Amino acid sequence: MSSRPSSAPTIIDVAREAGVSIKTVSRVLNREAGVHEQTREQVLAVVAQLKYRPKLSARSLAGARSYLIGLLYYDPSASFVGGVQKGAAVRCREAGYHLVVESIEDDAPDIEAQVDRMVAALRPDGMILTPPLCDNAQVLKVLADSGTPTVLISPGEHDPALLTVRMDDVQAAAEVTELLIELGHERIAFIRGAPDQAASELRYQGFKRAMKAHGLVVDESLVYQGDFTFPSGVAGANHLLAQRQRPTAVFASNDDMALGVLSAAQRLGLQVPAELSIAGFDDSPAATLVWPPLTTVRQPIEDMARMAVDMLVTPAATADGDETLPTERVLPHQLVPRDSTMALASRKRRAAVSTAPAKPARKA
């Protein structure tokens, strides 16, 4: 290959160095189907060598695209939103797109007008919706009417006509509950998430399923309605731990609430996990910044966001056009046991040792 041009490289330079047409270079950069894999790799190698960066304005005029992906969110959990933004932004940058992030209140009276104005102003090539907006019929209608391709992250139900990426919240919550049960806990409290988010009910279903599978009854007095925020975790803990027969373990349906439980328990003078086991959900960055670090579920938040971008910028059909990619992707989660949970038997043995009367000294 020749040396890199002294001026900023153009698509013509890329095509000449790669030995292909300008149209082929354009198809590779736009991630279009029908390009031979060897040719695609050859073009991308030249793009990397020349450090070619297409101008978004020129690409938009040529292909009637804006090369913008929109992300709409309304979620009280900063860790979830932060993870989605990070994953989506990185993938957009890799694909030559820009990410535009907007926060819209799910219950705003003019929500349809807000979304309509955003679409009209940006003309995004696709939109990503996070909970609870992904289940908002008004938002979905505006996007459908405008013809804007949309990917839903973790909606309550899967519509085969809509692009969806999620994890299995029910199974993940069941695994957390089963871990606590295997540790010997039976009196397990559960703190639910925001009522307007589908994940709240799905995780509660997983909790109930695991309890039932092990022959344990869900005590409704040990179920507290939270809203996915730290303060609601504190309030839930204060309510649950004030009971005469308090729980031996608390499963909060996200890490923010679990951290609230941990804070309240420590303020009450309870040792975690010696006197109370605590589990969360999400594996947020804060889960390992506290002591003890939280047992939780690693939700693939960034991976789901990256996949959402892929589903928008990758054609729906494969290169040969014979097979259509699935409209729903389910990404794997991971149970992450840490020091905030302990076997109940170990706790009882520790308590017995600490409260046993001292043995009298033997006489000489």
C-alpha positions, 0 to 999 in steps of 0.5 A, a space after each residue: 500500500 502507498 503512504 498515507 496522503 498528507 491531507 485528510 483522507 477521503 473515501 476516494 483514497 480508501 477505495 483506491 488503496 483497497 482496490 474497490 469501488 467507492 460504492 463498496 466502501 460506502 456499503 462497508 461503512 454503512 454495515 450493509 449486507 451483501 459484501 464479501 467478508 474478505 472485501 469487508 476486512 480489506 476495506 476496514 483495514 485500509 480505513 484503520 491505516 488511513 485513519 479515515 473518518 467520514 463526515 456525518 453531514 456528507 454521509 447524511 446527504 448521500 444516504 438520507 441518514 442522520 447517523 444519529 441514534 436517540 436514547 430516551 430514558 426516565 429511570 430513578 436508578 443512576 447506575 442503570 441509566 449510566 450503564 446504558 449510556 456508556 454501552 450505547 455511546 461506545 457502540 455508536 462511536 465504533 459504528 460511526 454514529 452519534 448518540 443523543 440522550 434525552 430524559 422524558 418523564 414517563 407520565 408527562 401530559 405532553 409526552 407525545 408532543 415531546 417525542 414528536 418534536 425530538 424526532 422531527 428535529 433530529 430525524 434519528 436513524 433509530 431510537 432506544 427506549 429504556 424502562 419504563 418508556 419502553 412500555 409506554 404506548 404513547 411513545 411507541 405510537 409516535 415512533 411507529 407513526 414516524 417510521 423510526 426504527 426502535 429497540 426496547 431494552 427490558 420491556 414487560 412483554 415481547 411483541 414479535 413485531 418490535 425489536 427487543 433486548 433483555 435479560 431473564 429477570 425472573 430466572 435471575 431473581 429466582 437464582 438469588 432467592 435459591 442462593 439465600 435458601 441454600 444458605 439456610 434462610 427461610 424468613 426472607 424479605 423482599 423489597 419490590 421496585 417501582 410499580 411502573 417498571 416491568 422488571 419489578 413484577 418479573 423479579 418478584 415472580 422469580 422470588 415467589 417461584 423459588 420460594 414455592 419450589 422449596 416449599 416456603 410460603 411468601 410472608 406478605 408482611 415481609 414484602 415491601 413496596 420500594 421504588 428502586 431508590 436508595 431512600 426506599 431501601 432505607 425505608 423498607 429496611 426500617 419497616 422490615 427490621 422493626 418487626 418482632 420476628 424480623 427476617 434473616 435475609 433481605 433481597 432488594 430488587 436492585 442494588 440502590 435499594 440493597 445499599 439502603 438496607 445495608 445503611 439502615 441495618 448498620 445504623 440499627 447496630 446489626 452486623 451484616 451478614 452475621 445478623 442479616 444477609 442482604 442481596 441486591 440486583 444489577 451489580 452496580 459499581 457501588 456494590 463493591 465499594 461498600 463493606 461488606 460488598 453486595 451479593 447481587 446479579 450482574 445484569 448485562 446493562 452495557 452489553 444490552 445497550 451495545 446490542 440495541 445499537 447493533 440491532 439498529 445499524 445492522 440490516 434485519 436480514 443476513 448477507 444472503 437474504 435467506 434468513 431474518 435475524 430474531 427480533 428479540 435477544 436475551 443476554 446472559 446474566 451472572 449470579 455474584 455471591 459476595 460477603 453480604 450473605 452468610 449461611 444461617 447455620 454459620 451465623 447460629 454457630 457464631 452466636 452460640 460461641 459468643 453467648 456461651 458462658 465462660 468455663 470456670 478456671 481449673 484449679 491447680 
